[in-house]
Amino acid sequence: MNQSSVTPAPVSSGVEGPQGGSSTMKWLLIILVIIIVLGGGYLLWTKYSGGTSTATSSPSPTVTVKASPSTSAAVSPSASSSVPADWKTYTNETYGYKISYPSSWIINSSNTKEISIYTEASRTDVKSVTQTVGVKVSDETLEQFKSNFLQADPGINKVESEKTINFAGVSATQLTLSNAEGLISTVNFIRKGSNSFTITYFSAEATASQILSTFQFTPVK
């Protein structure tokens, strides 16, 4: 009897192809891991970024700055504002200046080029001569003034000091002089236009200094 040849059936290796169940399970696990990773990352992001946080931040405190009171620089009063109410004022319109003095003092202004303001006592008592203020207008220069003063009593009259100051808004030369009587006087010598103003006072007398502080130049009429 002829035996027919039978081709044996292929033996299964136990491994499924791409369409098999094991492969499907593998992909499901991978997808699950991805979902877990993404979900965890999202939760961490919302926790620390504040994107969905309900916590409210405290408002920054408002700082109120109080403006300090305005401080203006001290302003020296003008000569006119410092004149006592009971003082008199002499105005020389010819040479353009004015000066104030106590009503109890006397003024000799008969010569408009040279005036003297003094107390009654200084008229008769040489010891009170320091209570005198003089204003003289001339055309002499500073050197001529010093020369005339020194020659009046050579060897005794002296120029003790000399310096430049600002007086009544203009540049002046201040001289300290001593004379034969031992008196120390202060002279402010000012050259203004074609005129020279020689203003003499005795610095030991407080009122004389106050009188001098009222001196102002005015327009010439």
Steps between C-alpha positions, in 0.01 A plus 500: 500500500634831403542739792417858413751760609360725768650839551522558879325807639736781615576489867397819685790682662274656764586854385222708348572743218426867502133426508530263793380553859844541657585792273170668575563473876844655454364810329227539758761505777706762316196724451406460868850605612487805275162600646630461856812706426303777331238504774761521775685774320182699458419469872849616595478793258168621643633470854819702461422740215193648667308463176192358671593582858223660700737661749488879490815700550502769765499849351821697536475758778442857381768739621383855557779755482439821687645800328729685732416869544665722245811665634595820327848638518543776752480833326672802645255787539554799281623817661158666474326214683749511789455869576325556835164675471608804706811572289533780249633462145721745315487481117759669282343532156800684356745213550252218531502341845299482820584414858288465816581599858334517844269795552709600805810545282581822315582536130704778342418502130560865413764386252348234272848364422574426864259412780554405862262310728584515871365515855465819700776384732750449220459863398655629823681201651801363314463175692169441323631567152460129423126567477542646154437382144624701204431478125714697258474517121806608299697420188817382678637153444571248773873577485433872529276440802764294679772750415294792635425311821862402564633847423256662743714372787807320366644230721182473709213443260512140378314267269470196723333269245347499153265248335238473227137454608151517351323806632148609402515266202829630357868425548668716763839533667479488878776676690570493872666825605662624820576865561688730733225488762523122513158456343438200278258569217372292210464645153314344208634656181281450193561612145164525320481668163692826509465537877677355801304436820695504824288366787665527839382350829641374826448125528510517881159668492224243438245762393744644247534156343121468487473838330754392243299186423211719373711669232357450150574644159200661329433642152646845440246770412 
